[in-house]
Structures are given as C-alpha cells and as structure tokens.
Amino acid sequence: MVWGRFQEALVHRVPAALATHILMVLITIAIAIAISVPIGVLLTRPKYKKYGVVILNILNLLQTIPGLAIVALAMPVLGLGFKPTIVALVVQGLLPIARNTIVGLAEVNPDIKEAAKGMGMSEKKVLYEVELPLAMPIILAGVRTSTVYVVSAGTLAAYIGGGGLGDIILSGLNMLWPEFLIVGAGMGALLAIFLDRMLGYVEHRMTPPGYGV
C-alpha cells in the first residue's frame, strides 16, 4: 500500500468524483420516479390493469440487461459522457419503483377507499389524498432499492466519460493501483449505505401510525 497514492485518491480525486456521482444518482432517480410512479398508478386503474403483466415483463427484461450493455447501446445515439449514462441508469432503475407503486396501491384497504368516496371525494382526490399517501412507504422502499442499484451501476459511467467514482476505480484498474480501487469502491459503498439509511428514515417518517408492519 502506497500512502501517497491513497492520499491522492482520497483528497484530490474523491471530492469532484463524488459530487458528479451524487448528481448522476439524483438526476437518474428523479427521472425514474417521474416515469415509474405514473406507470404504476395507471396500471392499478381498472381501465389499464390488463396491460400490467406486459409492462412489468418489459421492465423485468430491461432490468436483466447488464448496465454496460445498455451504456454501449445508448452511446451511438447519445455519444460519450453524461447523457448515455443517465439513459442507461434510468432504464435499469424503473422496475423497483414501478413494481412497488403497483404493490403499494393494490394493498390500500378497499374499505378506506369506499369510505373516502362515501364522503364525496372524487376518484382523483381519493388517489392523491388517500391511496398515494398510504402507499408512499412501499413506493419509497422501491426508490431505496433503485437508488442503491443506481449508485453501484453508476461506476460504469467512467467507461464512456461520464465521470463519477468509476473514474477512480478505472484509474486503479489501468495503473494497477489497489489504493485507487479501495478508495473508489469504498466511497461507492459508503454513498449507497448513506442514501439507503436516509431514504429509510424518510420512509419511516411517512408511514402512517399503525399502518406499518
């Protein structure tokens, strides 16, 4: 172990790489939520329930494709850098959020919805003021799963110039410097744990009293 290399990676390389990685994750998760939650809501409505199996199978298929393969497929269209990385990560981050949105909405007690309708609430109000708040803890669990996966898969961005902690790991692989590998992988693991714990706290706070497991 060469202390100088370890210090170079930790002090001089980590701050910029970590900032890029966090930005990458936040953008990816924001887009994934914006796509997945509406899909999950639609697939729980009576009119669109019949498409649920087909859509989930498509998302399952996309989830099984290796991240590096999706990056390679996006590269000819979007080029090198940040954009193809975001596309690849969004594609693979959709399934947990969409699936948990469907499960969360499906598990809302029908009696609660009927009571809300009996009070004169419209279908839209029941969705926004009853179903989604009650389903939110399960939806957030899906967001947690997706976030941890995106943090891990985001290291692939380095292969197409997307930046992030993968740059440090790739430098370590190219130069055979274990110090860079330890710092890059270690910071990725710490970031994943931190975001998971933070979202877990939010999930706990948003669980209605007496409604959690």
C-alpha positions as MATLAB code, in Angstrom:
seq = 'MVWGRFQEALVHRVPAALATHILMVLITIAIAIAISVPIGVLLTRPKYKKYGVVILNILNLLQTIPGLAIVALAMPVLGLGFKPTIVALVVQGLLPIARNTIVGLAEVNPDIKEAAKGMGMSEKKVLYEVELPLAMPIILAGVRTSTVYVVSAGTLAAYIGGGGLGDIILSGLNMLWPEFLIVGAGMGALLAIFLDRMLGYVEHRMTPPGYGV';
ca = [
       0.000    0.000    0.000;
       1.492    3.330   -1.099;
       0.194    6.070    1.207;
       0.868    8.816   -1.358;
      -1.477    7.211   -3.896;
      -4.123    6.606   -1.257;
      -3.932   10.265   -0.232;
      -4.053   11.397   -3.869;
      -7.215    9.384   -4.489;
      -8.936   10.338   -1.234;
      -8.045   14.025   -1.031;
      -7.631   15.142   -4.617;
      -9.855   12.819   -6.664;
     -12.798   11.950   -4.398;
     -14.469   15.385   -3.913;
     -15.110   16.066   -7.624;
     -15.857   12.418   -8.433;
     -18.269   12.079   -5.508;
     -20.103   15.288   -6.441;
     -20.527   14.044  -10.023;
     -21.702   10.646   -8.799;
     -24.284   12.153   -6.446;
     -25.583   14.432   -9.221;
     -25.812   11.426  -11.547;
     -27.803    9.448   -8.974;
     -30.166   12.322   -8.136;
     -30.975   13.047  -11.787;
     -31.461    9.356  -12.554;
     -33.759    8.717   -9.586;
     -35.773   11.883  -10.252;
     -36.395   10.806  -13.863;
     -37.098    7.206  -12.829;
     -39.689    8.363  -10.284;
     -41.288   10.707  -12.819;
     -41.711    7.757  -15.220;
     -42.350    4.830  -12.883;
     -44.902    6.280  -10.464;
     -47.342    7.359  -13.219;
     -46.887    3.950  -14.864;
     -47.652    2.238  -11.555;
     -50.714    4.426  -10.988;
     -52.056    3.765  -14.487;
     -51.583    0.022  -14.167;
     -53.702   -0.043  -10.997;
     -56.631    1.716  -12.661;
     -59.353   -0.675  -13.913;
     -59.036    0.579  -17.487;
     -55.328   -0.282  -17.746;
     -54.938   -3.278  -15.411;
     -54.881   -5.671  -18.366;
     -51.581   -4.140  -19.546;
     -49.887   -4.648  -16.180;
     -48.312   -8.020  -16.897;
     -46.965   -6.884  -20.272;
     -45.424   -3.661  -18.932;
     -43.871   -5.363  -15.906;
     -42.416   -8.095  -18.108;
     -40.819   -5.424  -20.314;
     -39.355   -3.691  -17.259;
     -38.138   -7.060  -15.927;
     -36.414   -7.686  -19.254;
     -34.725   -4.287  -19.183;
     -33.587   -4.965  -15.613;
     -31.822   -8.174  -16.680;
     -29.756   -6.440  -19.378;
     -26.277   -5.608  -17.979;
     -25.749   -1.917  -17.382;
     -22.622   -1.861  -19.514;
     -24.592   -3.291  -22.447;
     -27.221   -0.541  -22.162;
     -24.458    2.071  -21.953;
     -22.950    0.626  -25.139;
     -26.346    0.674  -26.893;
     -27.023    4.280  -25.869;
     -23.577    5.516  -26.862;
     -24.038    5.505  -30.690;
     -27.178    7.645  -30.341;
     -26.245    9.979  -27.476;
     -22.457    9.894  -27.729;
     -19.977    9.851  -24.867;
     -20.406   11.406  -21.454;
     -23.192   12.089  -19.010;
     -26.288   11.645  -21.224;
     -25.886    7.993  -22.239;
     -25.039    7.148  -18.634;
     -28.250    8.733  -17.363;
     -30.278    6.881  -20.021;
     -28.724    3.539  -19.087;
     -29.250    4.073  -15.369;
     -32.839    5.289  -15.774;
     -33.722    2.218  -17.837;
     -32.467   -0.059  -15.092;
     -33.901    1.992  -12.246;
     -37.527    1.851  -13.401;
     -38.599   -1.620  -12.284;
     -38.304   -1.406   -8.451;
     -40.201    1.889   -8.312;
     -42.943    0.861  -10.756;
     -43.401   -2.540   -9.095;
     -43.595   -1.070   -5.597;
     -46.014    1.626   -6.742;
     -48.349   -1.085   -8.070;
     -47.996   -3.192   -4.914;
     -48.447   -0.204   -2.611;
     -51.617    0.994   -4.329;
     -53.014   -2.527   -4.579;
     -52.585   -3.056   -0.837;
     -54.590    0.005    0.182;
     -57.646   -1.264    2.045;
     -60.717   -1.104   -0.260;
     -62.866   -0.112    2.723;
     -60.770    3.034    3.169;
     -61.288    3.966   -0.473;
     -65.003    3.293   -0.247;
     -65.236    5.458    2.874;
     -63.449    8.287    1.067;
     -65.826    8.019   -1.883;
     -68.758    7.953    0.538;
     -67.564   11.302    1.882;
     -67.961   12.750   -1.604;
     -64.342   12.576   -2.760;
     -63.738   12.189   -6.497;
     -61.585    9.385   -7.947;
     -58.726   11.840   -8.385;
     -58.982   13.067   -4.794;
     -59.091    9.503   -3.491;
     -55.892    8.765   -5.434;
     -53.966   11.846   -4.318;
     -55.256   12.211   -0.772;
     -55.811    8.587    0.264;
     -54.164    5.967   -1.947;
     -50.806    7.591   -2.659;
     -50.150    8.719    0.940;
     -50.930    5.227    2.244;
     -48.849    3.586   -0.498;
     -45.934    6.005   -0.057;
     -43.882    3.843    2.358;
     -43.900    0.942   -0.116;
     -43.139    3.281   -3.029;
     -40.200    4.720   -1.084;
     -38.925    1.193   -0.440;
     -38.769    0.792   -4.213;
     -36.950    4.117   -4.504;
     -34.416    2.883   -1.924;
     -33.778   -0.302   -3.898;
     -33.422    1.615   -7.142;
     -31.114    4.213   -5.573;
     -28.697    1.636   -4.183;
     -28.603   -0.116   -7.545;
     -28.006    3.155   -9.426;
     -25.137    4.113   -7.098;
     -23.488    0.788   -7.869;
     -24.179    0.745  -11.612;
     -23.142    4.401  -11.907;
     -19.489    3.394  -11.726;
     -19.886    2.205  -15.335;
     -20.101    5.861  -16.397;
     -16.312    6.001  -16.397;
     -16.141    3.739  -19.455;
     -17.866    6.364  -21.611;
     -16.548    9.530  -19.980;
     -19.500   10.064  -17.662;
     -17.356   10.729  -14.607;
     -18.166    9.764  -11.055;
     -16.447    7.377   -8.678;
     -15.935    4.968  -11.563;
     -13.128    7.241  -12.804;
     -11.120    6.462   -9.674;
     -11.805    2.740   -9.994;
     -10.908    2.735  -13.685;
      -7.673    4.590  -12.980;
      -6.814    1.961  -10.382;
      -7.514   -0.846  -12.851;
      -5.488    0.766  -15.654;
      -2.489    1.572  -13.454;
      -2.810   -1.492  -11.196;
      -3.079    0.762   -8.150;
      -5.044   -1.016   -5.393;
      -5.237    2.231   -3.404;
      -7.460    3.820   -6.065;
      -9.626    0.699   -6.221;
     -10.122    0.676   -2.448;
     -10.981    4.386   -2.303;
     -13.329    4.324   -5.321;
     -15.187    1.170   -4.296;
     -15.231    2.171   -0.629;
     -16.727    5.601   -1.319;
     -19.340    3.992   -3.575;
     -20.323    1.594   -0.798;
     -20.488    4.388    1.781;
     -22.635    6.514   -0.533;
     -25.037    3.620   -1.122;
     -25.329    2.956    2.627;
     -25.857    6.643    3.420;
     -28.595    7.112    0.811;
     -30.279    3.861    1.848;
     -30.346    4.909    5.507;
     -31.550    8.401    4.640;
     -34.408    7.112    2.479;
     -35.189    4.514    5.151;
     -35.645    7.328    7.653;
     -37.924    9.218    5.238;
     -39.891    6.006    4.646;
     -40.307    5.510    8.394;
     -41.458    9.109    8.906;
     -44.005    8.851    6.095;
     -45.563    5.613    7.357;
     -48.944    6.429    8.925;
     -49.188    5.431   12.629;
     -50.481    1.889   12.960;
     -50.157    1.266    9.220;
     -46.630   -0.109    9.127;
     -45.566   -3.690    9.611;
];
